[in-house]
Amino acid sequence: MAEGFTLFLLSGMLMCGLLLHTVSQHGANVDKPSKKPNFIIILADDIGWGDLDANQPEEKANNTPYLNLLAEQGQRLTDFHSPASTCSPSRATILTGRYGLRNGVTHNFAVGSVAGLPLSEVTLPQLLQKAGYYTAMIGKWHLGHNGPYAPTNRGFDYYLGIPYSNDMGCTDLPGYNLPQCPACESSGPQVIRLKRSVHGGCYSKVGLPLIENSSIVEQPLDLWTLTEQYKSTATRIIRNARERGQPYLLYIALAHMHVPLAPPLPPEVSAAGRRPEDVYTASLREMDSLVGAVKSASDDTDKDNTLIWFTGDNGPWEQKCQFAGSVGPFMGKWQTSRGGGSAKQTTWEGGHRVPTVAYWPGRIPANTSSSSLLSGMDIFPTLLSLAGVTPPSDRRYDGIDATNILLHGDQTGHEFLFHPNSGAAGTFGDLQTVRTGKHKAFYITGAAEACGGATGRQQLHDPPLIFDLERDEAEETPLEVETPEYQTVVEKITRSRETLLWDIATDKSVSTADYRTDTSAVPCCDPQQAVCRCHKQH
């Protein structure tokens, strides 16, 4: 036994070394630009792979014309995945390049969270800021809003946005939701509660705050005018950066597809008269218009020196029915045929395969696509590589440098990509779904709510379910266990999973997030007013 365990450790250590070597070599042949490039990351909340028109041209939709143009002039990444299937873990991994089991963020932070992304973690904006970049963020943060955990203390010079999700506070003019949420209470004593009300999971006691830098400037905010505020702020940041002659990172996290939805209404249509199926489409188009404004401002200022990277934080929120997006062909039929959801919160393709486009005129070949297996956690090493910044060597990373994929047509992505449990079956953060090449293995399934409320039962799989995504993108029929193909894949996947878990278990740089909550941590600009109501000039 002892001899066998020793051999296992040695083989694991050898594989770790090979994996780390592979990661470090991905961007080795990159010709660095003469000046530091600008970076614009646009992260869309709860967007489906099928929401991007360019991913499904046969549908002949025209909901994302500006993203279509971005794809036509750039590169679609068709096998790109969010690092998790829910908000906080996905964002933490994007900004650190490390799985949630390393960075400590395995599930969402709350309105009353006292902490956030562990302070021991080093973020992308912190590293770029030290390298001389101006760093700004607009939109949904969701990695802790108190004191040292707020965006301006995690590497951003400027911040304007909402500290968490759209549905984690009330507004005076609620957007569309399922079930529909009531407006904020307009009178009565201010009572801060950490739990959602009994009305379908809605918050009604604390207004949704708009924060600029470290101050609440509006509470509750107006969801219906938020896009215009974000649009004008983003274009101002881009143009001011040119005047300063300073490279910049602009991170825009858009919650247009996360309920409640608040798209602009055409003059001739009242809110009551709008068909539900039109609401999501209108929200998608409004988000797309913001992308268009950002692209236009970038093209007008420093077009040839700016990388725009659009992607999603996870797939559609299926239980919201008509207010959720399209997973395209990635329907997770094995699960849906047994009840329950197969999109957001799950590790089925619909939960984490997200529409992704990279655009950089003169550097990224126009009108191209790549089927390389990539993840949002690759943004961290790729941008650092392009900026000529070396990440701290005192920790282990999971993302790969995708520079050669973007710029030179290399097709070498992840050999193995692990999808963490994100609120459906299993323990938060556990890596119980594994992808390698065209194969994907599930060690656990179920427990996600579908439209209509059905929840498939949790099932453990030993041996795992394995699907061939090349032949079965809908994940309907797993391989037969007895086949040689299955046996080859399961051996390979089992070894890689054991190796990674051992690597994480022995990683001295692993962080632990503090998920405690307290009413004193709830953002509130005026505790004397109902729902903390205030409005300040900004």
C-alpha positions as CSV (number, residue, x, y, z in Angstrom):
1,M,0.0,0.0,0.0
2,A,2.7,2.4,1.0
3,E,4.7,1.7,-2.1
4,G,1.6,2.2,-4.3
5,F,0.7,5.4,-2.6
6,T,4.3,6.7,-3.2
7,L,4.1,5.8,-6.9
8,F,0.7,7.6,-7.1
9,L,2.2,10.8,-5.5
10,L,5.2,10.7,-7.8
11,S,3.0,10.3,-10.9
12,G,0.7,13.1,-9.6
13,M,3.7,15.4,-9.0
14,L,5.1,14.6,-12.5
15,M,1.7,15.4,-14.1
16,C,1.4,18.6,-12.1
17,G,4.9,19.6,-13.4
18,L,3.9,18.8,-17.0
19,L,0.6,20.8,-16.6
20,L,2.4,23.8,-15.1
21,H,5.0,23.7,-17.9
22,T,2.2,23.5,-20.5
23,V,0.4,26.5,-18.9
24,S,3.6,28.6,-18.9
25,Q,4.4,27.7,-22.6
26,H,1.0,28.7,-24.1
27,G,2.0,32.3,-24.6
28,A,5.7,31.8,-25.0
29,N,6.0,32.8,-28.7
30,V,4.1,36.1,-28.4
31,D,5.5,39.2,-30.0
32,K,4.8,42.0,-27.5
33,P,3.4,45.3,-28.9
34,S,5.6,48.4,-28.7
35,K,3.3,50.0,-26.1
36,K,1.1,48.4,-23.4
37,P,-2.3,47.5,-24.8
38,N,-5.6,48.6,-23.4
39,F,-8.1,46.0,-22.2
40,I,-11.9,46.1,-22.1
41,I,-13.5,43.1,-20.5
42,I,-17.3,42.9,-20.9
43,L,-19.0,40.3,-18.7
44,A,-22.7,39.6,-19.3
45,D,-24.8,38.1,-16.5
46,D,-26.9,35.0,-17.1
47,I,-26.4,35.0,-20.9
48,G,-27.0,32.0,-23.0
49,W,-24.7,30.6,-25.7
50,G,-27.6,30.9,-28.1
51,D,-28.2,34.5,-27.3
52,L,-25.4,35.6,-29.6
53,D,-26.9,35.7,-33.2
54,A,-23.5,34.8,-34.7
55,N,-23.5,31.5,-32.8
56,Q,-26.8,30.5,-34.5
57,P,-27.0,32.2,-37.9
58,E,-29.6,29.8,-39.0
59,E,-32.1,31.4,-36.6
60,K,-31.8,34.7,-38.6
61,A,-32.3,36.8,-35.4
62,N,-31.1,40.3,-35.2
63,N,-30.9,40.8,-31.5
64,T,-27.2,41.4,-31.2
65,P,-26.1,43.4,-34.2
66,Y,-23.1,45.1,-32.4
67,L,-21.8,41.8,-31.0
68,N,-22.3,40.3,-34.5
69,L,-20.1,43.1,-35.8
70,L,-17.5,42.5,-33.1
71,A,-17.4,38.8,-34.1
72,E,-17.2,39.6,-37.8
73,Q,-14.3,41.9,-37.2
74,G,-12.8,39.6,-34.5
75,Q,-12.9,36.0,-33.3
76,R,-15.6,33.9,-31.9
77,L,-14.5,31.4,-29.2
78,T,-17.1,28.7,-29.6
79,D,-15.9,26.3,-26.8
80,F,-15.4,28.9,-24.1
81,H,-16.7,28.4,-20.6
82,S,-17.5,30.4,-17.5
83,P,-15.3,29.3,-14.6
84,A,-18.4,28.5,-12.5
85,S,-22.1,28.4,-13.1
86,T,-23.1,31.2,-10.7
87,C,-22.1,34.8,-10.0
88,S,-19.5,35.2,-7.3
89,P,-17.4,32.1,-7.9
90,S,-17.2,32.9,-11.7
91,R,-16.1,36.5,-11.1
92,A,-13.5,35.5,-8.4
93,T,-11.9,33.0,-10.8
94,I,-11.9,35.4,-13.7
95,L,-10.0,38.0,-11.6
96,T,-7.6,35.6,-9.9
97,G,-7.0,32.8,-12.5
98,R,-7.6,30.2,-9.8
99,Y,-10.4,27.7,-9.2
100,G,-12.8,28.5,-6.3
101,L,-11.2,25.7,-4.2
102,R,-8.0,27.8,-4.3
103,N,-9.3,31.4,-4.1
104,G,-11.9,30.5,-1.5
105,V,-15.0,31.7,-3.3
106,T,-17.3,28.7,-3.9
107,H,-20.8,30.3,-3.7
108,N,-22.4,33.7,-3.8
109,F,-22.0,36.5,-1.3
110,A,-25.1,38.0,0.3
111,V,-26.5,41.5,0.9
112,G,-25.2,41.3,4.5
113,S,-21.9,39.7,3.8
114,V,-19.2,41.0,6.1
115,A,-16.4,40.0,3.8
116,G,-15.7,38.9,0.2
117,L,-13.0,37.7,-2.1
118,P,-10.2,36.8,0.5
119,L,-7.7,39.6,0.9
120,S,-4.9,37.0,0.4
121,E,-5.9,36.8,-3.2
122,V,-4.2,39.0,-5.8
123,T,-6.4,40.3,-8.5
124,L,-5.9,41.2,-12.2
125,P,-6.6,44.9,-11.7
126,Q,-4.1,45.1,-8.7
127,L,-1.3,43.7,-10.9
128,L,-2.1,45.9,-13.9
129,Q,-2.5,48.9,-11.6
130,K,1.0,48.3,-10.3
131,A,2.3,48.1,-13.8
132,G,1.0,51.6,-14.6
133,Y,-2.5,50.9,-15.8
134,Y,-5.5,53.0,-15.0
135,T,-8.1,50.6,-13.9
136,A,-11.9,51.1,-13.8
137,M,-15.0,49.0,-13.3
138,I,-18.6,49.5,-14.2
139,G,-21.5,47.3,-13.1
140,K,-22.1,44.3,-10.9
141,W,-19.2,43.4,-8.4
142,H,-20.5,40.7,-6.2
143,L,-17.2,39.9,-4.4
144,G,-17.8,41.8,-1.2
145,H,-18.8,45.4,-0.6
146,N,-17.5,46.3,2.8
147,G,-14.3,48.1,3.5
148,P,-11.2,46.4,2.1
149,Y,-13.4,44.1,0.0
150,A,-14.9,46.8,-2.2
151,P,-13.7,47.3,-5.8
152,T,-11.6,50.4,-5.2
153,N,-9.6,48.4,-2.6
154,R,-9.1,45.4,-4.9
155,G,-7.3,47.2,-7.6
156,F,-9.7,49.5,-9.3
157,D,-9.0,53.3,-9.5
158,Y,-12.7,54.0,-10.2
159,Y,-16.0,52.1,-9.7
160,L,-19.6,52.7,-10.6
161,G,-22.2,50.0,-10.2
162,I,-24.2,47.7,-8.0
163,P,-22.4,45.7,-5.3
164,Y,-24.4,42.5,-6.1
165,S,-27.2,41.2,-8.2
166,N,-30.3,43.2,-9.5
167,D,-32.7,41.1,-7.5
168,M,-30.9,41.6,-4.1
169,G,-32.7,44.8,-3.3
170,C,-36.0,46.6,-4.1
171,T,-36.6,49.5,-6.5
172,D,-39.4,52.0,-6.8
173,L,-40.2,50.9,-10.4
174,P,-39.5,47.1,-10.4
175,G,-38.4,45.4,-13.6
176,Y,-39.8,42.2,-14.9
177,N,-39.3,39.1,-12.8
178,L,-40.9,35.7,-12.1
179,P,-42.6,36.0,-9.7
180,Q,-43.0,39.7,-10.1
181,C,-41.6,41.6,-7.1
182,P,-43.3,44.6,-5.4
183,A,-41.9,48.1,-5.3
184,C,-39.9,49.3,-2.3
185,E,-41.9,50.3,0.8
186,S,-42.3,54.0,0.8
187,S,-42.9,54.7,4.4
188,G,-42.5,53.2,7.9
189,P,-39.4,52.6,10.0
190,Q,-36.2,51.3,8.3
191,V,-35.9,47.6,9.1
192,I,-32.9,45.8,7.7
193,R,-33.5,42.1,7.2
194,L,-31.0,39.6,5.8
195,K,-33.6,37.1,4.6
196,R,-35.7,37.7,1.5
197,S,-39.4,38.3,2.0
198,V,-41.9,35.6,1.6
199,H,-43.0,37.1,-1.7
200,G,-41.3,34.8,-4.1
201,G,-37.8,35.5,-2.9
202,C,-38.0,39.3,-3.4
203,Y,-36.3,41.9,-1.2
204,S,-38.5,44.7,-0.1
205,K,-36.8,46.2,3.0
206,V,-33.6,47.5,1.6
207,G,-33.2,49.5,-1.6
208,L,-30.8,48.4,-4.4
209,P,-27.9,50.8,-4.1
210,L,-25.8,52.5,-6.9
211,I,-22.3,53.0,-5.6
212,E,-19.6,55.3,-7.0
213,N,-16.2,54.5,-5.7
214,S,-16.9,54.0,-2.0
215,S,-20.1,56.1,-1.7
216,I,-23.8,55.2,-2.2
217,V,-25.1,57.8,-4.6
218,E,-28.6,56.5,-5.1
219,Q,-30.8,54.1,-3.1
220,P,-32.9,52.7,-4.4
221,L,-31.5,53.1,-7.9
222,D,-33.5,53.4,-11.1
223,L,-33.0,50.2,-13.1
224,W,-34.6,51.8,-16.2
225,T,-31.9,54.5,-16.6
226,L,-28.9,52.4,-15.5
227,T,-27.8,51.5,-19.1
228,E,-27.4,55.1,-20.1
229,Q,-25.4,55.9,-16.9
230,Y,-23.1,53.0,-17.6
231,K,-22.8,53.9,-21.3
232,S,-21.8,57.5,-20.7
233,T,-19.4,56.5,-17.9
234,A,-17.7,53.9,-20.1
235,T,-17.2,56.2,-23.0
236,R,-15.9,59.0,-20.7
237,I,-13.3,56.6,-19.2
238,I,-12.1,55.4,-22.6
239,R,-11.8,59.0,-23.9
240,N,-10.1,60.3,-20.8
241,A,-7.6,57.5,-20.9
242,R,-6.5,58.6,-24.3
243,E,-6.0,62.1,-23.1
244,R,-3.8,60.9,-20.2
245,G,-1.8,58.7,-22.6
246,Q,-2.1,55.9,-20.0
247,P,-3.0,52.2,-20.8
248,Y,-6.2,51.1,-19.1
249,L,-8.2,48.2,-18.0
250,L,-12.0,48.7,-18.2
251,Y,-14.1,45.9,-16.7
252,I,-17.8,46.2,-17.4
253,A,-20.1,43.6,-15.7
254,L,-23.6,43.9,-17.2
255,A,-26.6,42.4,-15.4
256,H,-29.1,43.1,-18.3
257,M,-30.1,39.4,-18.5
258,H,-30.3,38.9,-14.8
259,V,-33.8,39.5,-13.4
260,P,-35.4,41.8,-12.8
261,L,-35.2,42.9,-16.4
262,A,-35.7,46.6,-17.2
263,P,-35.4,47.2,-20.9
264,P,-36.5,50.5,-22.4
265,L,-40.1,50.6,-23.6
266,P,-41.0,51.8,-27.1
267,P,-43.2,55.0,-26.8
268,E,-46.2,53.2,-28.2
269,V,-46.0,50.2,-25.8
270,S,-46.9,50.3,-22.1
271,A,-45.2,48.1,-19.5
272,A,-48.5,46.2,-19.0
273,G,-48.9,45.7,-22.8
274,R,-45.5,44.2,-23.5
275,R,-45.5,40.5,-24.2
276,P,-43.2,38.5,-21.8
277,E,-41.2,37.0,-24.6
278,D,-40.3,40.4,-25.9
279,V,-38.8,41.5,-22.6
280,Y,-35.7,39.3,-22.6
281,T,-35.1,40.2,-26.3
282,A,-35.4,43.9,-25.5
283,S,-32.9,43.5,-22.6
284,L,-30.5,41.7,-24.8
285,R,-30.7,44.4,-27.4
286,E,-30.1,47.1,-24.8
287,M,-27.1,45.3,-23.6
288,D,-25.9,44.9,-27.2
289,S,-26.3,48.7,-27.7
290,L,-24.0,49.3,-24.8
291,V,-21.4,47.0,-26.3
292,G,-21.7,49.0,-29.5
293,A,-21.2,52.3,-27.7
294,V,-18.1,50.9,-26.0
295,K,-16.7,49.5,-29.3
296,S,-17.3,52.9,-31.0
297,A,-15.6,54.9,-28.3
298,S,-12.6,52.5,-28.4
299,D,-12.4,52.5,-32.2
300,D,-12.4,56.3,-32.2
301,T,-9.6,56.6,-29.6
302,D,-7.0,53.7,-29.7
303,K,-8.5,51.1,-32.0
304,D,-5.3,49.2,-32.9
305,N,-4.1,49.0,-29.4
306,T,-7.2,47.8,-27.6
307,L,-8.4,44.3,-26.9
308,I,-12.1,43.9,-26.3
309,W,-13.1,40.6,-24.7
310,F,-16.8,39.8,-24.3
311,T,-18.0,36.8,-22.4
312,G,-20.6,35.6,-19.8
313,D,-20.5,34.7,-16.1
314,N,-22.7,31.7,-16.5
315,G,-25.6,30.4,-18.5
316,P,-29.3,31.3,-18.4
317,W,-31.4,31.2,-15.3
318,E,-33.7,28.5,-16.5
319,Q,-36.2,28.8,-13.6
320,K,-37.2,32.3,-14.8
321,C,-38.8,30.8,-17.8
322,Q,-39.7,33.5,-20.4
323,F,-37.2,35.8,-18.8
324,A,-34.2,33.5,-19.4
325,G,-31.9,33.2,-22.4
326,S,-31.2,30.5,-24.9
327,V,-28.7,27.7,-24.4
328,G,-28.7,27.0,-28.1
329,P,-28.1,23.3,-28.8
330,F,-26.7,22.6,-25.4
331,M,-29.9,21.4,-23.7
332,G,-28.6,18.8,-21.2
333,K,-31.3,16.4,-22.3
334,W,-30.1,13.5,-20.1
335,Q,-31.1,15.8,-17.1
336,T,-34.2,17.4,-18.5
337,S,-35.7,14.1,-19.4
338,R,-35.4,13.1,-15.7
339,G,-36.7,16.4,-14.4
340,G,-34.8,19.5,-13.2
341,G,-32.8,22.2,-14.9
342,S,-29.7,22.0,-17.0
343,A,-28.5,25.6,-17.2
344,K,-27.4,28.1,-14.6
345,Q,-26.1,26.5,-11.3
346,T,-25.5,23.2,-13.1
347,T,-22.4,21.7,-14.8
348,W,-24.3,20.8,-18.0
349,E,-23.1,22.7,-21.0
350,G,-25.9,25.2,-20.8
351,G,-24.7,26.2,-17.4
352,H,-21.2,27.3,-18.4
353,R,-20.7,27.3,-22.2
354,V,-21.1,31.1,-22.8
355,P,-21.0,33.3,-25.9
356,T,-17.5,34.8,-26.3
357,V,-15.9,37.2,-28.7
358,A,-12.4,38.7,-28.8
359,Y,-11.7,41.8,-30.9
360,W,-8.4,43.5,-31.6
361,P,-8.0,45.1,-35.0
362,G,-4.7,44.3,-36.6
363,R,-3.8,41.7,-34.0
364,I,-6.7,39.2,-33.9
365,P,-7.6,37.9,-37.4
366,A,-11.0,39.2,-38.4
367,N,-14.0,36.9,-39.0
368,T,-12.4,33.9,-37.5
369,S,-13.5,31.3,-34.9
370,S,-11.7,29.0,-32.5
371,S,-12.9,25.8,-31.0
372,S,-10.1,25.7,-28.5
373,L,-11.2,24.6,-25.0
374,L,-11.0,27.8,-23.0
375,S,-12.3,29.3,-19.8
376,G,-12.9,32.7,-18.2
377,M,-10.0,32.0,-15.8
378,D,-7.7,32.3,-18.9
379,I,-8.4,36.0,-19.0
380,F,-6.1,36.6,-16.0
381,P,-2.9,35.0,-17.5
382,T,-3.6,36.2,-21.0
383,L,-4.0,39.9,-20.2
384,L,-1.0,39.8,-17.9
385,S,1.1,38.2,-20.6
386,L,0.0,40.8,-23.2
387,A,0.9,43.6,-20.7
388,G,4.3,42.1,-19.9
389,V,3.4,41.5,-16.3
390,T,4.5,38.4,-14.4
391,P,2.0,37.2,-11.7
392,P,3.2,36.5,-8.2
393,S,5.2,33.2,-8.0
394,D,4.0,32.3,-4.5
395,R,0.7,30.7,-5.6
396,R,-0.6,28.2,-8.1
397,Y,-2.8,29.2,-11.1
398,D,-5.3,27.2,-13.2
399,G,-5.8,29.5,-16.2
400,I,-3.7,29.3,-19.3
401,D,-2.2,32.0,-21.5
402,A,-4.4,32.0,-24.6
403,T,-2.4,34.7,-26.5
404,N,-1.3,32.4,-29.3
405,I,-4.9,31.2,-29.7
406,L,-6.1,34.7,-30.1
407,L,-3.3,36.1,-32.2
408,H,-1.8,33.2,-34.1
409,G,-4.5,30.6,-34.6
410,D,-3.1,28.1,-32.2
411,Q,-5.8,25.5,-31.3
412,T,-4.2,24.2,-28.1
413,G,-6.5,24.9,-25.2
414,H,-7.0,23.1,-21.9
415,E,-6.1,19.5,-21.8
416,F,-8.5,19.1,-18.9
417,L,-11.1,21.6,-17.7
418,F,-13.0,21.2,-14.4
419,H,-16.4,22.6,-13.8
420,P,-17.2,23.3,-10.1
421,N,-20.5,22.5,-8.4
422,S,-22.3,25.9,-8.4
423,G,-25.5,25.5,-6.3
424,A,-27.2,22.5,-7.8
425,A,-26.0,19.0,-6.9
426,G,-23.1,18.4,-4.5
427,T,-20.9,20.6,-2.3
428,F,-20.2,24.1,-3.4
429,G,-16.9,24.3,-5.4
430,D,-16.2,20.6,-5.6
431,L,-14.8,19.6,-9.0
432,Q,-17.1,16.8,-10.0
433,T,-17.4,17.4,-13.7
434,V,-14.4,17.1,-16.0
435,R,-13.9,17.9,-19.7
436,T,-11.1,16.6,-21.9
437,G,-11.1,16.9,-25.6
438,K,-14.6,16.0,-26.9
439,H,-15.4,14.0,-23.7
440,K,-17.1,15.2,-20.6
441,A,-17.6,13.2,-17.4
442,F,-20.1,13.8,-14.6
443,Y,-19.6,12.3,-11.1
444,I,-22.8,14.0,-9.9
445,T,-26.0,15.4,-11.5
446,G,-29.4,16.9,-10.6
447,A,-30.9,19.3,-7.9
448,A,-31.4,22.3,-10.2
449,E,-34.8,24.0,-10.6
450,A,-36.3,24.1,-14.0
451,C,-39.0,26.4,-15.4
452,G,-42.1,25.3,-13.7
453,G,-40.4,24.4,-10.4
454,A,-39.4,20.8,-11.0
455,T,-36.0,19.8,-9.5
456,G,-34.3,16.7,-10.6
457,R,-33.0,14.5,-7.8
458,Q,-29.3,14.5,-6.9
459,Q,-27.5,11.4,-8.3
460,L,-23.9,10.3,-7.7
461,H,-22.3,8.5,-10.6
462,D,-19.6,5.9,-10.0
463,P,-18.4,5.1,-12.6
464,P,-19.1,8.6,-14.0
465,L,-21.5,9.4,-16.9
466,I,-19.3,10.2,-20.0
467,F,-20.7,12.1,-23.0
468,D,-19.1,12.6,-26.4
469,L,-19.9,16.3,-27.1
470,E,-18.8,16.0,-30.7
471,R,-21.6,13.5,-31.5
472,D,-24.0,14.5,-28.7
473,E,-23.8,18.2,-27.9
474,A,-27.2,18.0,-26.2
475,E,-25.7,15.6,-23.6
476,E,-28.5,13.1,-24.1
477,T,-26.9,9.6,-24.3
478,P,-23.8,8.7,-22.3
479,L,-21.2,6.2,-23.6
480,E,-21.7,2.6,-22.6
481,V,-19.4,1.7,-19.7
482,E,-18.2,-1.5,-21.4
483,T,-16.8,0.1,-24.5
484,P,-13.1,0.6,-25.1
485,E,-13.7,4.3,-25.7
486,Y,-15.3,4.7,-22.2
487,Q,-12.5,2.8,-20.5
488,T,-9.8,4.9,-22.1
489,V,-11.5,8.1,-21.2
490,V,-12.4,7.2,-17.7
491,E,-8.9,6.2,-16.8
492,K,-7.5,9.4,-18.2
493,I,-10.1,11.6,-16.5
494,T,-9.8,9.8,-13.1
495,R,-6.1,10.3,-13.1
496,S,-6.3,14.0,-14.0
497,R,-8.9,14.7,-11.3
498,E,-7.0,12.9,-8.6
499,T,-3.9,14.8,-9.6
500,L,-5.6,18.2,-9.4
501,L,-7.3,17.4,-6.1
502,W,-4.0,16.4,-4.6
503,D,-2.4,19.6,-6.0
504,I,-5.1,21.7,-4.4
505,A,-4.8,19.8,-1.1
506,T,-1.1,20.5,-0.9
507,D,-1.3,24.1,-2.1
508,K,-0.1,26.4,0.6
509,S,-1.6,29.4,-1.1
510,V,-5.3,28.2,-0.8
511,S,-7.5,31.0,0.6
512,T,-10.7,30.7,2.7
513,A,-13.6,33.1,2.2
514,D,-15.5,34.4,5.2
515,Y,-19.2,33.9,4.4
516,R,-20.6,35.4,7.7
517,T,-23.4,37.9,7.4
518,D,-24.5,40.8,9.7
519,T,-27.1,43.5,9.4
520,S,-24.4,46.1,9.9
521,A,-22.8,45.0,6.6
522,V,-25.9,45.8,4.5
523,P,-25.3,48.9,2.3
524,C,-27.4,51.7,3.6
525,C,-26.9,55.4,3.0
526,D,-29.6,56.7,5.4
527,P,-30.7,54.2,8.1
528,Q,-33.4,56.8,9.2
529,Q,-35.3,56.4,6.0
530,A,-37.4,53.6,4.7
531,V,-35.3,51.2,2.5
532,C,-32.3,53.5,3.3
533,R,-33.6,56.0,0.8
534,C,-31.3,58.7,-0.5
535,H,-30.3,60.5,-3.7
536,K,-27.0,62.3,-4.0
537,Q,-25.3,64.2,-6.9
538,H,-22.6,62.2,-8.7
